[in-house]
Amino acid sequence: MRPLLTQTAFFMLALCVATLVAEQAYAEPLDVRIGYVAWTPDPGPVLSNVIPEPTDAGLRGAELAIVDNNTTGRFLKHDYQLVTASEPELDATLDAARALHADGVRLFISNLPASALSALSAEFGDSLLFNAGSYDDVLRTTQCLPNVLHTLPSRAMLADALGQFLLSRKLKRWLLISGPTEADQAYANALKRAAQRYGMRIVAEKEWSFDTDLRRAAQAEVPLFTQTDEYDVVLVADERGDFGEYIPYNTWYPRPVAGTQGLTPVGWHKTIETYGAAQLQKRFEEHAGRWMNSLDFASWLAVRSIGAAVTTLNSTDAEAIAALSVSDRLPMDGFKGRKLSYRTWSGQLRQPIALVQPRALVTTSPQDGFLHPGTDLDTLGYDEPESQCRIAEHLNKS
């Protein structure tokens, strides 16, 4: 029987290991400082008694990713540090971010509104920013920021994920109800785009303008409000939660509810457990004392993207990390059963979208049968011909 390793092969293997250990011992330590910039506008008075978004949403995901990066980083002498810029006022938050930039930070995670992100992108031209806080489609289509990558799904991605599932279930007649805020209207526009894309018919559009206490009046108000031509499903665009929680089970026709309430498309949810996600959920809950949400996951992905790039390049150069990220050479796993990658045109991270109810995962899009010449993940959101952005071309020229 032949030995597994000949004496010569064993010697060569030992020599390789010794060489790697020696290189590691003399490698220069690398400090990787990542700025986390966060500010959330006051949502105003909420008309229903909803459970509020955690005030530390996003931050806790970034913190956990720093721990994960340092787990492997210590073997390479890479030390990851998270420095924060977050103040009660937006101007103070931006000033704190500028102070981090002046101190040499060139890698940033942004949990900011689109306008503030755009301002920092213009000022920090030598930096790389990861958008982990704004769903705005304009950032991926017309307002192209050449030094920004997006780990948070866009509204169009969420709406397309929902539209694919509704089409597969032959729920083609939609009643669309939207709130009055700018975010609600943006979500409604994404749903209307999905309806046109998948051949759905919106039988009626209604804007919720009631200021009544729905905890007492929903059973009387909602049925009359939803009385119109017959529909298969009610779609709700109510990101703040003013009225949407009271639409299910109160509609004129007994129909399912989806959108921001009911069956909801999300970037992440507690009910995602496959492909190792249960371990991530457990570690996050031990770290934060609560469930991981989409903002946490987007920040976690952003920090992990930086970690994967720094490990590959052995460098913290922002431009090099950006170029690697929009190539097909960045090793990225997001516990979703697919290799994740950034779109070369918009910098949007390709990823499956979960459709959930409050305590169960219903399905994941892309749905079976939705094809694309490149990857079916690009059936979600704005594809290359639909976007004016060309981030990879910009990076190649610089």
C-alpha angles and dihedrals in degrees: 000000000000116000116247091239127022117223091255093049091048090051092050092049091049090049092052092050091048090050092051092048090049092049089048092050093054098037116121113249114249122213113206111194116187122190119217111202117188138169129152121197119235105268092210125226112340112216097209130053096251129164104258125235111261111264090226095051108145097014094075091052091052091049092052091049090053088056090048092048092050091050090071097020094068090066089056094041090248112146114197119201130181117213118185136215109189126138135163091252125056096227091052090049092052090047089052089051090051089053090054090050091050087052091058104266110146103166117073139179111208125206094172140118114271095256093054092045090052091051093052092044090057093047096043098052092151093054139077118232127193115209106221098153113046125074093185113139093207089072088062099040118031109356093064114186107196095203098045129093122188124224094166113081117247122243088250090058091051093047093047091050089054094042092054092053094046090050091050088054092046092240094147105151112078133191106201120205119182136180125234100250124103090245091051091052091049091052090047090052090053090052091049090051090052091049091054092044094054100036097253124154122228102209093189141357119211132179118214109231102157119125096192125124100260092195085076104023107037095098090056102034105041100054092054092044092053095047107119140104111334116280136186098217139009115229118202128200104190109129095170095049101240097144112343097095089065098052099080114089092007101078122119091241116040096249137144120265124220141166122062088357133032109017101018132190110222141170091228140001140176091249094064104102109145129099092032094308092126089066091050090049091051094048091048093050091050089050101042105023092232143064122291115248135190095275091050091049093048091053091045090052092049094053091043090051089055090048093051092049095046091049091051097044101029085221140099095211106141096211093050091049091050092049092049092047095058092046125081092249101080110105104222129168121175103177090256100110094252136087106253123219140169121251111248093221106044103016090236116151111240110228141149115260121225121221109209144172116211095277107017142053107234102182144323127239143252086072121217113275098031102119135193131181090236112025131336088232086075090065085078115080130343114347123212097270089051095054131071091205122107105173097160091055090052092051092049091053095048 
